[in-house]
């Protein structure tokens, strides 16, 4: 990497980490509190509607935002065209979902679902007002500003959600979380953004970005449907309580993986765009990004699996214990989602959104087939099917990466192997703790397992001279020297 690219990447990684981890910390606290107050049935209602908001939000984003971020230069008329298009699409989709809500209620047999849906779907229109402002901040590498906005928005919305839950509003507390977050976030984007409203619209501009954006949009939509369709399907074929257990397991299981990968993806999309046509530099930057992802992803995910039982019991209460094994399996499966997503991100930076679309078509086709083959045997078999699909899909994504810019499967395996093996060693050490201290208090058990995991992992990286760990130490020394 050039020095300028490296500095922008480091700055982006730092502020994106503040953004994502700060966001997740608040979300975790809110999730724990609401899980203790509300019932699995309440979360089951939300699970049924998630797929609709996921697909609709993807249509609102329409891929134009990513197309603009990866474009070297963007004119004002391109921003205004995106604003008008996204707003029009959001209003159209809300209208369709508004009139479809009663049919959703009858199909799922849940009383009041139509009203819940109509309120939840308002987030689509609210969200569309902030997309242009957010893209402009990313184009200017204003990572500090986006971090501040996102963290404040989740704090404000989370406070409101907890207050509603404590006041006895039940399912409304979690249903309002997304619309409230979108409202606070959009308001601050307009308050601190520098884009002035313009209703200029150009079909020529739209057409210019359409090839990339449509492939990206449908690819992204299929990817999200792959994840979220399980909620609607399980909600139809299993009880609300069983659906709620799966929702909690999947939500927490994907959290550590998606959180870490989103930090790196959110940074690389902006910072690697300027070097996308410089093959050696781009490949080197991709390898460094993948190593960094593995260095953080593997220990966090395996540690979460190791401490799952005391963590669930202490923070969420024993009523959610049925989710623990689901969580552990889904957390492992999430590793391959994150690795795949980074490969897809690199392909999108190279402008190969048509390749990523085909990847998603392959994945969703296989996912549907596996889901239909496994659901009759229970939720556990559905999860085993998910794991198989995610491993296979990661392998397929490396074929495309190898073809486009030379980052094939075995090269990726070599870059990830050191961090993974050391993480497995730390995982084994953490699992020994309950065998030596079987009656320890859950909070103490959680703390001790986490501490032992961290010590073994850091020691292993130091002894093994892991490249990322050595670079972090060097950066820390330089910071201390400057002070």
N, C-alpha and C positions, 0 to 999 in steps of 0.2 A: 504494500500500500504506500501511496505517496504520503508525505507528512500531513498535508491538508486533509486528505481523505481519512487518515488515521485519527487526526484530532477531532474531526466531525463525528467519526464513528464512536470514539471514546466518550465524547460529550453526549452523543445520542444514547449510548448504552447507559450512561449514568442517569440521565434524566428520565429515560424510558423505564429504567429500573425503579426509580423513585415513584414514577407514575403508576406502573403496574403493581408493584409491591405495596405501595400506599393504598391504592385502590383495593387490592385484594385483602389487605389487613382489615380495612373498614368493612368490606363485604363479608369477610369471615366472621367478624364480631356480630354483625347484623344477622348473618345466617345462623349462628349459634343461638342467639337470643330468640329469634323467631322459631327455630326448631324446637326449643324448649317450651315455648308458649303454645304454638299451633300444633295441629294434628297431622299425621300422614295423609289424611283425606284432603286437607287444605292444600298441601303440596301436590297432591294428585290432580286437583283442578288446574293448577298452574301448568303441570306437565302436559295436560291434554291440549292446551292452547299454545305452547311454546313453538311448535312446528309452524303455526300460521304466522306468528310474528317474525320468526327466523327467515322464512321464505319471502315474506313481504318486505322486510328490511333490506334483504339482498337486492330485490327489484328496485327499491328506492335508491340505494347506492349505485346500482346499475353498472358498476365497473368504471364509470367515468372518473371517479375520484382517484383510483389507482392509476388510470391512464394519464391523468394530469400530473400526478406525483412523479411518475417515471419519465415524463417528457422533459427534455433539457430546458426548453423555454416555453412559457405559457403566457398568452396575451389576455387582456381584460375581457375580450368578447368570448373567450373560452370559459372563463369563470362564470359569466352571466348566463351563457347557454346551459351550463351544467346546473345552475341554480334553478332556472325556469323549468328545465326538463325534470329534475328530481322532485320539485314541488308539485308539478302536474301529475307525475306518476304516483306520488304519495297520496294525493287527494283521490285519484281514481281507485287505487287499491283500497283505501279506507272505505270508500263507497261500496265496493264489491263485498268486502268483509262485513260491513255493517248489515247489509241485507242478507248475507249468508249466515249470520250469527244464530238465528232461530233453528236453522237446519243442523248446525253444529250441536245445539242443545238437544235436539231430538235424537240425533245419531248417537251421542254419548250417554243419553239418559241422565244428565246432571241438571237438576233444577237451578235456574238462575244463570246458566252458563252464557246465554245470549247477552245479558247485561254486562257480565264480567268481560266478555270478549270485546264489546263495543268500547268499553272504557280502556282496556289494555291496548287496543289497537290505535288509540289516539297518539301513541308514541311515534307512529310512522310519520305523521304530518309534522310533529314537533322536531323530530330528528332531521328531516329534510332541510329545515331552515339553517342548520349549522354546518352542513357538509362543506360548503365553499370556504367558510372561515377556517375550518380545520385544515383543509388542503393547503391554503395559503401559509398557514403556520408551519406545516411540514416542509413546504418548498423553501421556506426561509431558514430551515434548521432551528426553528424556535421551540426546541424540545422542552425548555424550562417552562415556557408559557403553557404548552399543552399539558404538562404534568400538573401544574398548579390548577388549571381548569378542571381536569378530570378528577383529581383528588378532592377538591372542594365540592364538586358535584356529587360524588359518592358519599361524602360526609353529610351534606345537607339532606340528600334523599334518604340515606340510611337512618339519620336521626328521626325523620318523619315516619319512616316505616316502623321503627321500634316503638315510637310513641303510639302509633295506631294499634300495634299489636298489644301493647300494655293496656290500652283503653278498651280492648275487647272487640276490635273490628274484624277479627278472624282472618278469613281468606283475602279480604280487601287489603290488608296490610302488605302482603307479598305481591298482589296484583298491581298495586299502585307504584311499586318500586321502580319499574322501568319507565313509565310516563313521567314520574317525578325526576328521575335522573336525567332523562332527555331534556326536560324543561330547564333545570338548573344549568346543565352543560351548555345548551344552546344559548341561554341568556348570557352566560359569561363569555362565550365565543363572540357574541355581538358586542358585548361591553368592551372586551380587550382586543378584538380583531381589528384589522385595518381595511377590510373590504367594504366598499360603499355599494348599496343596493342598486342593481341595474337589471331591467327586464328585457334587455336586448337578447334576441334569440337568432341563431344562425343554423340552418340545416347543413350548410357546408362544414361548419365547425363540428357539429354533431356527427356527421358522416366521417370526418377525419379520425375521430376517436372511436367510432363505432366497432370497427373490426376487433380491436383489442378488447374494448369494454364489454361487448356482448359475450365473447368467449370467456372472459374473466368472470362476468356476472353469472352465467349459467354454470361454469365450473365451481364457483364459490357457492352458489345455491345448492348444487347437487351435493357438495361436500357437507354443507350444513344440514341438508335433509338426511344424509347418511347418519348423522349423529342424532338429530332431533326426532326423526320419524319413529324411533324406538319408543319415545314417550307416548305418542298417540296410539301406536300399535299395542303397546303393553296396557295402556289405559283402556283399550277396547276389549282385550282378551283376559285381563287379570283384574283383581279388585283395586279400588282406589288406594287402599293401604299398601298393597304390594307395589303399585305404581309409585307411591310416595317413597317407599324404601329404595327403589331403583333410582328415582330422581335424586335423592340425597347422595346415594353412593356414586352416581355418575358425576354429579355436580362437584363433589369434593375429590373424586378420583381423577378427573381431568384438570382440576385446578392447578396443581403444582406444575404439570407439564405444559399446559396452555399458557400459564402465566410467564414462564421462563422463555418459551419460544416466541411469545408475542413481543417481549422486550427486544430480542435479537431481530425478529422480522420487521418490527416497526422502525428499527434503526437502519437496517441494511437496505430497505426499500428506498430510502432517501439518499443514503450516503454512497451506495454502490452504483446508483444510476449514472453518475458522471463517468465511470470507468467501464461501463458495460461493453464497449467495443474494443477494449484493450485486453485481449485474451489472457496473457500471462498474469497481469495484475488482478483481473477479475477472478480467475481460478484461485490464485493465492488468497484473495480476500474471502472467497467462498469457503476454502479449507479452514482458514482461521476462524470464521464465523461458526462453522460446524464443530470445530474443536471446543470453542467457547461454550456452545450450546451443550455439548456432552459433559463438559467439566462441571456445569451447574445442574443440568437436567438429571443426570443419573443419580447423584447423591441425594438430591432433594426428593426425588420420586421413591427411591428405595428406602430412604429413611421414613417417609410417610407410610409406606407399606409396613415397615417394621413396628412402628408405634401406633398403628391403627386401632388396636383393641383398647388400650388405655385412653387414647385420645377421644374416641367415640363415646366411651362409657363416661368419662369425666365431663367433657364439654357438651355433648348432645343428650346425655342421659341414657339409661339402659333401654328406653323404648325404641331406640334406633339401632340396637345391636344386630338386628337382622340385616342391616346394610353393610356390616364390617367386611365380610368376605367378598361381597360384590365390589366394595370400594377397592380392596386390595387388587382384585383382578383388573378392574377398570383403570386403576392407576398404572399398572404394568402395561396395559394396552395403550394408554395415553403416551407412553414413550415413543411409540411408532407413529402416532399422530404428529407429534412435534417434529420428529426427524423428517417425516414426509412433507410437512408444511414448509420446512425450510428449503427443501429441494424445489417445491412448487414456487416458493418466493423467488428463488434464483432464476427459475425459468420465466417467471413473469417480468423480472427486471430485464431479461434478455428479449422481452417482447413476444415470448412464445405462449401466449394465453390459449392458443388453439391446442397446443400440446397438453396443457393443464386441464382443458375441458375434456379431452379424450381420456385422460387419467381418471377424472371424476366419473365419466360415463362407465368406464370399466369397473370402477369401485362400486358405484351404486347398483349396477346390475348384479354383481357378485353378492353384495350385501343383501339385496332383496331375496335372492335365491337361498342364501344361508339362513336368513331370518325365517322364511317360510318353512325351511327344513327343520328348524330347531325349536320354534316356539311351543310346539305341542309337548315338549319334554320339560318345560319350565324356564324361568328367567335365567337360571344358572347356565343352561345350555345356550341361551341367546347370547350371553356374555362370552362364552367360549367361542361362539361363532364370530363375534366382534373381534376378539383377539386374533383369530386366524386371518380375517380379512385385513386387519391393520398391518400385520406382519407382511403379508403378501403384497399389499399395496405399496409399502415402503420399498420393497425390493423392486417393484415395477418402476417406481419414481426414479430410482437410481439408474435405470436403463436409459431413461430420457435425459437425465443429467449427464450421463456419460456420453451420449450421442451429441448433445448440444455444445457442451463446454469442457468435456473430458473428466468430469468428476464422477467416476463410475463406482459401483458397489464396493469393490475390494479396496479402493483408495479411501472411501468413506469408512469402511470397517477398520482400516489401519489407523485413521485419525481418531476414531472413537474408542478403540480398544483399551487404551491405558486408563482413561477415566472410568470406563465401565468395570474393568477388572478390580480396580481399587475400591469402587463403590460396592461391589459384591463382597469384598473382604470386610468392609465396614458393616454391611448388612448382616453378615454372619455373626460378627461380634455383638451387634445390638440384639440379635435374637437370643443370645446366650443369657442375657440379664434375667428374663422371667424364670428361667430354669434354676438359677441360683437364688433368686428372691421371689418365690411364687406368690407371697401374700402381701407384697408391697402396695402402698396406696397408689392409685392410678396416676395422680399428678406427679408423684415422685418417680414412678416407673417411667412415665413419659419423658421426664427431664433427664433421667439417668441414661436411658436408651439413646436419646438424642445426643447427649454429651459424648458418650462412648463412640457413637457413629462418627461424629465430627472429628474427634481426636484421631481415630484410626484413619479416616479419609485424608485429613490434612497431613498426617505423618507419612502415609503411603505416597502421597503426591510429592512430598519433600524428598523422601528417600529415592523414589523412582524418577525424580527430576522431570516431572510433567511440564511440558513446554508452557502451558497457560499459567500454571502455578508459579513458575520461575519468572514469567513476565509480570505477574501481579506483584510479586515480591520486589522486583526491580522498580516498578512504578511507585510502590509504597516508599521505597528508600529515596527515590528522587523527590517525592513530595516532602518527606521529612528533611532532606538536605536543604531544599529551598526555604523551608521555615527556619 
